[in-house]
Amino acid sequence: MNPRAIRIAVVLGVFAVLYWIAPPDLPVCGFRWLTGRPCPLCGLTRALAALAKGHVVEALQLHALSPLAASMLFALAWRPDYNRHWPACAAAFAIFGVARIVL
């Protein structure tokens, strides 16, 4: 089987699991537990689960960069050696994270 097809199947499988299983509302982020402020990735799992169910507005409320994270996962599955856009995406998450902490 084609390695690309396997990677895409894994990503689609993750979204299928997120579609059927709702993540818990437990505070599992150590940064948030210690500081009381959200980290750059807080809410991303629940947002990806909402995206898997087609609830785009809810996903954006949980984490504004959830569509970017989903597209990054699909890009990673499609072509893992093609990482030209990853620094820009990481910078977007870092800027968003700093803004969440400061504001």
N, CA, C and O atoms as a GROMACS GRO file, in nm:
protein
  412
    1MET      N    1   0.084  -0.118   0.000
    1MET     CA    2   0.000   0.000   0.000
    1MET      C    3   0.089   0.125   0.000
    1MET      O    4   0.198   0.125   0.056
    2ASN      N    5   0.041   0.226  -0.062
    2ASN     CA    6   0.111   0.353  -0.073
    2ASN      C    7   0.126   0.419   0.064
    2ASN      O    8   0.028   0.431   0.137
    3PRO      N    9   0.248   0.462   0.102
    3PRO     CA   10   0.267   0.527   0.233
    3PRO      C   11   0.182   0.653   0.250
    3PRO      O   12   0.135   0.681   0.360
    4ARG      N   13   0.163   0.728   0.142
    4ARG     CA   14   0.080   0.849   0.150
    4ARG      C   15  -0.064   0.812   0.183
    4ARG      O   16  -0.129   0.880   0.263
    5ALA      N   17  -0.113   0.706   0.122
    5ALA     CA   18  -0.250   0.662   0.149
    5ALA      C   19  -0.265   0.618   0.295
    5ALA      O   20  -0.369   0.642   0.357
    6ILE      N   21  -0.163   0.555   0.348
    6ILE     CA   22  -0.168   0.513   0.489
    6ILE      C   23  -0.173   0.635   0.580
    6ILE      O   24  -0.252   0.639   0.675
    7ARG      N   25  -0.089   0.735   0.552
    7ARG     CA   26  -0.088   0.856   0.636
    7ARG      C   27  -0.221   0.930   0.630
    7ARG      O   28  -0.272   0.976   0.732
    8ILE      N   29  -0.278   0.940   0.511
    8ILE     CA   30  -0.408   1.007   0.496
    8ILE      C   31  -0.516   0.927   0.567
    8ILE      O   32  -0.604   0.986   0.629
    9ALA      N   33  -0.510   0.796   0.560
    9ALA     CA   34  -0.607   0.713   0.631
    9ALA      C   35  -0.596   0.732   0.781
    9ALA      O   36  -0.697   0.731   0.851
   10VAL      N   37  -0.475   0.748   0.831
   10VAL     CA   38  -0.456   0.771   0.975
   10VAL      C   39  -0.518   0.904   1.016
   10VAL      O   40  -0.587   0.911   1.118
   11VAL      N   41  -0.494   1.009   0.939
   11VAL     CA   42  -0.551   1.141   0.973
   11VAL      C   43  -0.703   1.136   0.966
   11VAL      O   44  -0.772   1.189   1.053
   12LEU      N   45  -0.756   1.072   0.863
   12LEU     CA   46  -0.901   1.060   0.854
   12LEU      C   47  -0.956   0.975   0.968
   12LEU      O   48  -1.065   1.001   1.018
   13GLY      N   49  -0.880   0.875   1.010
   13GLY     CA   50  -0.921   0.794   1.125
   13GLY      C   51  -0.924   0.875   1.253
   13GLY      O   52  -1.014   0.858   1.335
   14VAL      N   53  -0.828   0.963   1.270
   14VAL     CA   54  -0.826   1.051   1.389
   14VAL      C   55  -0.949   1.139   1.388
   14VAL      O   56  -1.014   1.156   1.492
   15PHE      N   57  -0.983   1.196   1.273
   15PHE     CA   58  -1.102   1.280   1.267
   15PHE      C   59  -1.230   1.199   1.287
   15PHE      O   60  -1.328   1.250   1.342
   16ALA      N   61  -1.230   1.074   1.243
   16ALA     CA   62  -1.347   0.988   1.267
   16ALA      C   63  -1.362   0.961   1.416
   16ALA      O   64  -1.474   0.961   1.468
   17VAL      N   65  -1.252   0.936   1.486
   17VAL     CA   66  -1.259   0.916   1.630
   17VAL      C   67  -1.307   1.042   1.699
   17VAL      O   68  -1.390   1.037   1.789
   18LEU      N   69  -1.254   1.158   1.655
   18LEU     CA   70  -1.298   1.284   1.713
   18LEU      C   71  -1.446   1.310   1.685
   18LEU      O   72  -1.514   1.376   1.764
   19TYR      N   73  -1.496   1.259   1.574
   19TYR     CA   74  -1.638   1.275   1.542
   19TYR      C   75  -1.726   1.196   1.639
   19TYR      O   76  -1.830   1.245   1.682
   20TRP      N   77  -1.685   1.076   1.672
   20TRP     CA   78  -1.769   0.988   1.754
   20TRP      C   79  -1.745   1.002   1.904
   20TRP      O   80  -1.835   0.972   1.983
   21ILE      N   81  -1.628   1.046   1.943
   21ILE     CA   82  -1.597   1.056   2.086
   21ILE      C   83  -1.572   1.203   2.120
   21ILE      O   84  -1.486   1.267   2.061
   22ALA      N   85  -1.647   1.253   2.214
   22ALA     CA   86  -1.627   1.391   2.259
   22ALA      C   87  -1.514   1.394   2.362
   22ALA      O   88  -1.514   1.315   2.456
   23PRO      N   89  -1.418   1.484   2.344
   23PRO     CA   90  -1.311   1.493   2.443
   23PRO      C   91  -1.365   1.545   2.576
   23PRO      O   92  -1.463   1.620   2.577
   24PRO      N   93  -1.304   1.507   2.685
   24PRO     CA   94  -1.354   1.550   2.816
   24PRO      C   95  -1.333   1.699   2.838
   24PRO      O   96  -1.246   1.760   2.776
   25ASP      N   97  -1.411   1.755   2.926
   25ASP     CA   98  -1.396   1.896   2.962
   25ASP      C   99  -1.303   1.912   3.082
   25ASP      O  100  -1.314   2.008   3.157
   26LEU      N  101  -1.212   1.819   3.098
   26LEU     CA  102  -1.117   1.825   3.209
   26LEU      C  103  -1.004   1.921   3.175
   26LEU      O  104  -0.959   1.925   3.061
   27PRO      N  105  -0.958   1.996   3.272
   27PRO     CA  106  -0.844   2.085   3.247
   27PRO      C  107  -0.714   2.004   3.248
   27PRO      O  108  -0.657   1.980   3.354
   28VAL      N  109  -0.668   1.963   3.132
   28VAL     CA  110  -0.548   1.879   3.124
   28VAL      C  111  -0.424   1.958   3.086
   28VAL      O  112  -0.315   1.901   3.078
   29CYS      N  113  -0.436   2.086   3.062
   29CYS     CA  114  -0.322   2.168   3.025
   29CYS      C  115  -0.247   2.212   3.151
   29CYS      O  116  -0.302   2.280   3.238
   30GLY      N  117  -0.122   2.172   3.159
   30GLY     CA  118  -0.039   2.208   3.274
   30GLY      C  119  -0.015   2.357   3.284
   30GLY      O  120  -0.013   2.412   3.394
   31PHE      N  121   0.005   2.423   3.170
   31PHE     CA  122   0.027   2.567   3.171
   31PHE      C  123  -0.094   2.640   3.226
   31PHE      O  124  -0.081   2.731   3.309
   32ARG      N  125  -0.212   2.600   3.181
   32ARG     CA  126  -0.335   2.666   3.230
   32ARG      C  127  -0.358   2.635   3.377
   32ARG      O  128  -0.403   2.722   3.452
   33TRP      N  129  -0.326   2.514   3.419
   33TRP     CA  130  -0.342   2.476   3.559
   33TRP      C  131  -0.250   2.560   3.649
   33TRP      O  132  -0.289   2.600   3.758
   34LEU      N  133  -0.127   2.584   3.602
   34LEU     CA  134  -0.032   2.660   3.682
   34LEU      C  135  -0.057   2.811   3.680
   34LEU      O  136  -0.045   2.877   3.783
   35THR      N  137  -0.093   2.865   3.564
   35THR     CA  138  -0.103   3.010   3.551
   35THR      C  139  -0.245   3.064   3.547
   35THR      O  140  -0.267   3.182   3.574
   36GLY      N  141  -0.340   2.979   3.515
   36GLY     CA  142  -0.477   3.026   3.498
   36GLY      C  143  -0.502   3.089   3.363
   36GLY      O  144  -0.613   3.136   3.336
   37ARG      N  145  -0.403   3.093   3.277
   37ARG     CA  146  -0.415   3.150   3.143
   37ARG      C  147  -0.405   3.038   3.039
   37ARG      O  148  -0.335   2.940   3.061
   38PRO      N  149  -0.473   3.053   2.927
   38PRO     CA  150  -0.466   2.948   2.824
   38PRO      C  151  -0.333   2.951   2.749
   38PRO      O  152  -0.276   3.057   2.723
   39CYS      N  153  -0.284   2.834   2.716
   39CYS     CA  154  -0.162   2.824   2.636
   39CYS      C  155  -0.198   2.837   2.488
   39CYS      O  156  -0.316   2.845   2.455
   40PRO      N  157  -0.100   2.840   2.397
   40PRO     CA  158  -0.132   2.853   2.254
   40PRO      C  159  -0.216   2.739   2.199
   40PRO      O  160  -0.282   2.756   2.096
   41LEU      N  161  -0.217   2.623   2.264
   41LEU     CA  162  -0.291   2.508   2.212
   41LEU      C  163  -0.415   2.474   2.293
   41LEU      O  164  -0.484   2.378   2.260
   42CYS      N  165  -0.447   2.550   2.398
   42CYS     CA  166  -0.564   2.520   2.481
   42CYS      C  167  -0.692   2.523   2.397
   42CYS      O  168  -0.717   2.619   2.324
   43GLY      N  169  -0.770   2.418   2.409
   43GLY     CA  170  -0.897   2.409   2.338
   43GLY      C  171  -0.886   2.351   2.199
   43GLY      O  172  -0.987   2.336   2.130
   44LEU      N  173  -0.764   2.319   2.155
   44LEU     CA  174  -0.746   2.273   2.018
   44LEU      C  175  -0.805   2.134   1.995
   44LEU      O  176  -0.861   2.109   1.888
   45THR      N  177  -0.795   2.045   2.091
   45THR     CA  178  -0.852   1.910   2.074
   45THR      C  179  -1.003   1.919   2.061
   45THR      O  180  -1.062   1.856   1.973
   46ARG      N  181  -1.066   1.995   2.149
   46ARG     CA  182  -1.212   2.011   2.140
   46ARG      C  183  -1.252   2.083   2.012
   46ARG      O  184  -1.356   2.053   1.954
   47ALA      N  185  -1.169   2.178   1.967
   47ALA     CA  186  -1.198   2.250   1.843
   47ALA      C  187  -1.187   2.157   1.723
   47ALA      O  188  -1.268   2.164   1.631
   48LEU      N  189  -1.088   2.069   1.722
   48LEU     CA  190  -1.075   1.973   1.612
   48LEU      C  191  -1.190   1.874   1.614
   48LEU      O  192  -1.236   1.830   1.508
   49ALA      N  193  -1.236   1.837   1.732
   49ALA     CA  194  -1.354   1.750   1.741
   49ALA      C  195  -1.476   1.820   1.685
   49ALA      O  196  -1.557   1.759   1.616
   50ALA      N  197  -1.491   1.949   1.714
   50ALA     CA  198  -1.603   2.025   1.660
   50ALA      C  199  -1.593   2.037   1.508
   50ALA      O  200  -1.693   2.027   1.437
   51LEU      N  201  -1.471   2.057   1.457
   51LEU     CA  202  -1.453   2.061   1.312
   51LEU      C  203  -1.487   1.927   1.248
   51LEU      O  204  -1.546   1.923   1.140
   52ALA      N  205  -1.451   1.819   1.314
   52ALA     CA  206  -1.481   1.686   1.260
   52ALA      C  207  -1.632   1.665   1.249
   52ALA      O  208  -1.678   1.591   1.163
   53LYS      N  209  -1.707   1.730   1.336
   53LYS     CA  210  -1.854   1.719   1.333
   53LYS      C  211  -1.917   1.824   1.243
   53LYS      O  212  -2.039   1.825   1.225
   54GLY      N  213  -1.836   1.913   1.187
   54GLY     CA  214  -1.888   2.016   1.099
   54GLY      C  215  -1.934   2.141   1.170
   54GLY      O  216  -1.999   2.226   1.109
   55HIS      N  217  -1.902   2.155   1.298
   55HIS     CA  218  -1.942   2.272   1.376
   55HIS      C  219  -1.830   2.376   1.371
   55HIS      O  220  -1.751   2.389   1.465
   56VAL      N  221  -1.824   2.448   1.262
   56VAL     CA  222  -1.713   2.541   1.239
   56VAL      C  223  -1.716   2.657   1.336
   56VAL      O  224  -1.612   2.697   1.387
   57VAL      N  225  -1.832   2.713   1.363
   57VAL     CA  226  -1.842   2.827   1.453
   57VAL      C  227  -1.798   2.788   1.593
   57VAL      O  228  -1.723   2.862   1.658
   58GLU      N  229  -1.842   2.673   1.640
   58GLU     CA  230  -1.800   2.625   1.773
   58GLU      C  231  -1.650   2.603   1.776
   58GLU      O  232  -1.584   2.636   1.875
   59ALA      N  233  -1.594   2.547   1.668
   59ALA     CA  234  -1.450   2.524   1.662
   59ALA      C  235  -1.373   2.655   1.669
   59ALA      O  236  -1.271   2.664   1.738
   60LEU      N  237  -1.422   2.755   1.600
   60LEU     CA  238  -1.354   2.885   1.602
   60LEU      C  239  -1.366   2.952   1.738
   60LEU      O  240  -1.276   3.026   1.778
   61GLN      N  241  -1.476   2.928   1.809
   61GLN     CA  242  -1.489   2.983   1.944
   61GLN      C  243  -1.395   2.913   2.041
   61GLN      O  244  -1.341   2.977   2.132
   62LEU      N  245  -1.374   2.784   2.023
   62LEU     CA  246  -1.284   2.710   2.111
   62LEU      C  247  -1.138   2.744   2.084
   62LEU      O  248  -1.059   2.761   2.177
   63HIS      N  249  -1.102   2.753   1.957
   63HIS     CA  250  -0.965   2.789   1.920
   63HIS      C  251  -0.969   2.850   1.780
   63HIS      O  252  -1.010   2.784   1.684
   64ALA      N  253  -0.928   2.973   1.770
   64ALA     CA  254  -0.940   3.046   1.643
   64ALA      C  255  -0.855   2.987   1.531
   64ALA      O  256  -0.886   3.007   1.414
   65LEU      N  257  -0.750   2.916   1.565
   65LEU     CA  258  -0.662   2.861   1.463
   65LEU      C  259  -0.687   2.713   1.436
   65LEU      O  260  -0.602   2.645   1.378
   66SER      N  261  -0.802   2.663   1.477
   66SER     CA  262  -0.832   2.521   1.456
   66SER      C  263  -0.837   2.482   1.308
   66SER      O  264  -0.790   2.374   1.274
   67PRO      N  265  -0.892   2.565   1.217
   67PRO     CA  266  -0.885   2.526   1.075
   67PRO      C  267  -0.741   2.517   1.024
   67PRO      O  268  -0.710   2.431   0.941
   68LEU      N  269  -0.655   2.605   1.073
   68LEU     CA  270  -0.514   2.598   1.036
   68LEU      C  271  -0.451   2.468   1.087
   68LEU      O  272  -0.375   2.404   1.015
   69ALA      N  273  -0.484   2.430   1.210
   69ALA     CA  274  -0.430   2.306   1.266
   69ALA      C  275  -0.479   2.185   1.186
   69ALA      O  276  -0.402   2.092   1.161
   70ALA      N  277  -0.605   2.186   1.147
   70ALA     CA  278  -0.658   2.075   1.068
   70ALA      C  279  -0.590   2.068   0.932
   70ALA      O  280  -0.556   1.960   0.884
   71SER      N  281  -0.569   2.182   0.870
   71SER     CA  282  -0.502   2.181   0.740
   71SER      C  283  -0.356   2.139   0.754
   71SER      O  284  -0.301   2.075   0.664
   72MET      N  285  -0.292   2.173   0.866
   72MET     CA  286  -0.156   2.129   0.890
   72MET      C  287  -0.150   1.977   0.905
   72MET      O  288  -0.056   1.914   0.856
   73LEU      N  289  -0.248   1.919   0.972
   73LEU     CA  290  -0.252   1.773   0.986
   73LEU      C  291  -0.268   1.705   0.850
   73LEU      O  292  -0.200   1.606   0.821
   74PHE      N  293  -0.357   1.759   0.768
   74PHE     CA  294  -0.375   1.701   0.635
   74PHE      C  295  -0.251   1.721   0.548
   74PHE      O  296  -0.214   1.631   0.472
   75ALA      N  297  -0.187   1.836   0.559
   75ALA     CA  298  -0.064   1.859   0.483
   75ALA      C  299   0.047   1.764   0.529
   75ALA      O  300   0.124   1.715   0.447
   76LEU      N  301   0.054   1.739   0.658
   76LEU     CA  302   0.153   1.646   0.710
   76LEU      C  303   0.128   1.505   0.658
   76LEU      O  304   0.222   1.432   0.627
   77ALA      N  305   0.002   1.468   0.647
   77ALA     CA  306  -0.031   1.336   0.595
   77ALA      C  307  -0.007   1.328   0.444
   77ALA      O  308   0.036   1.224   0.394
   78TRP      N  309  -0.033   1.436   0.374
   78TRP     CA  310  -0.021   1.435   0.228
   78TRP      C  311   0.126   1.431   0.186
   78TRP      O  312   0.166   1.351   0.101
   79ARG      N  313   0.205   1.518   0.247
   79ARG     CA  314   0.346   1.525   0.207
   79ARG      C  315   0.430   1.566   0.327
   79ARG      O  316   0.455   1.685   0.346
   80PRO      N  317   0.474   1.471   0.409
   80PRO     CA  318   0.544   1.503   0.533
   80PRO      C  319   0.680   1.569   0.512
   80PRO      O  320   0.728   1.639   0.601
   81ASP      N  321   0.743   1.549   0.398
   81ASP     CA  322   0.875   1.608   0.374
   81ASP      C  323   0.865   1.752   0.324
   81ASP      O  324   0.967   1.821   0.313
   82TYR      N  325   0.747   1.798   0.295
   82TYR     CA  326   0.727   1.932   0.244
   82TYR      C  327   0.688   2.022   0.361
   82TYR      O  328   0.571   2.033   0.396
   83ASN      N  329   0.786   2.087   0.420
   83ASN     CA  330   0.761   2.163   0.542
   83ASN      C  331   0.791   2.311   0.526
   83ASN      O  332   0.831   2.376   0.623
   84ARG      N  333   0.774   2.364   0.409
   84ARG     CA  334   0.805   2.505   0.385
   84ARG      C  335   0.713   2.598   0.463
   84ARG      O  336   0.756   2.706   0.503
   85HIS      N  337   0.588   2.558   0.485
   85HIS     CA  338   0.492   2.646   0.552
   85HIS      C  339   0.486   2.626   0.704
   85HIS      O  340   0.421   2.703   0.774
   86TRP      N  341   0.553   2.524   0.754
   86TRP     CA  342   0.545   2.496   0.898
   86TRP      C  343   0.600   2.609   0.984
   86TRP      O  344   0.538   2.638   1.087
   87PRO      N  345   0.710   2.673   0.951
   87PRO     CA  346   0.756   2.785   1.036
   87PRO      C  347   0.654   2.898   1.046
   87PRO      O  348   0.635   2.956   1.153
   88ALA      N  349   0.588   2.930   0.934
   88ALA     CA  350   0.486   3.036   0.937
   88ALA      C  351   0.368   2.994   1.024
   88ALA      O  352   0.314   3.076   1.098
   89CYS      N  353   0.327   2.868   1.015
   89CYS     CA  354   0.216   2.819   1.098
   89CYS      C  355   0.254   2.818   1.245
   89CYS      O  356   0.174   2.856   1.331
   90ALA      N  357   0.375   2.774   1.274
   90ALA     CA  358   0.422   2.775   1.413
   90ALA      C  359   0.428   2.918   1.467
   90ALA      O  360   0.395   2.942   1.583
   91ALA      N  361   0.470   3.011   1.383
   91ALA     CA  362   0.472   3.152   1.425
   91ALA      C  363   0.332   3.203   1.452
   91ALA      O  364   0.311   3.279   1.546
   92ALA      N  365   0.236   3.162   1.370
   92ALA     CA  366   0.097   3.204   1.393
   92ALA      C  367   0.046   3.151   1.527
   92ALA      O  368  -0.019   3.225   1.601
   93PHE      N  369   0.076   3.026   1.559
   93PHE     CA  370   0.035   2.971   1.688
   93PHE      C  371   0.106   3.042   1.803
   93PHE      O  372   0.046   3.066   1.907
   94ALA      N  373   0.233   3.076   1.785
   94ALA     CA  374   0.307   3.146   1.890
   94ALA      C  375   0.250   3.286   1.914
   94ALA      O  376   0.231   3.326   2.029
   95ILE      N  377   0.223   3.359   1.807
   95ILE     CA  378   0.166   3.494   1.821
   95ILE      C  379   0.028   3.486   1.884
   95ILE      O  380  -0.006   3.566   1.971
   96PHE      N  381  -0.051   3.390   1.840
   96PHE     CA  382  -0.185   3.372   1.897
   96PHE      C  383  -0.175   3.336   2.045
   96PHE      O  384  -0.252   3.386   2.126
   97GLY      N  385  -0.079   3.251   2.079
   97GLY     CA  386  -0.061   3.212   2.219
   97GLY      C  387  -0.021   3.329   2.307
   97GLY      O  388  -0.071   3.344   2.418
   98VAL      N  389   0.070   3.411   2.258
   98VAL     CA  390   0.112   3.528   2.336
   98VAL      C  391  -0.005   3.623   2.352
   98VAL      O  392  -0.024   3.680   2.459
   99ALA      N  393  -0.083   3.642   2.247
   99ALA     CA  394  -0.199   3.729   2.256
   99ALA      C  395  -0.301   3.676   2.357
   99ALA      O  396  -0.362   3.754   2.431
  100ARG      N  397  -0.320   3.544   2.362
  100ARG     CA  398  -0.414   3.485   2.459
  100ARG      C  399  -0.364   3.506   2.602
  100ARG      O  400  -0.444   3.528   2.693
  101ILE      N  401  -0.234   3.497   2.621
  101ILE     CA  402  -0.179   3.513   2.756
  101ILE      C  403  -0.188   3.658   2.800
  101ILE      O  404  -0.225   3.687   2.914
  102VAL      N  405  -0.152   3.750   2.710
  102VAL     CA  406  -0.149   3.891   2.745
  102VAL      C  407  -0.290   3.947   2.761
  102VAL      O  408  -0.317   4.022   2.855
  103LEU      N  409  -0.379   3.910   2.670
  103LEU     CA  410  -0.514   3.967   2.673
  103LEU      C  411  -0.593   3.884   2.766
  103LEU      O  412  -0.712   3.911   2.787
   0.00000   0.00000   0.00000
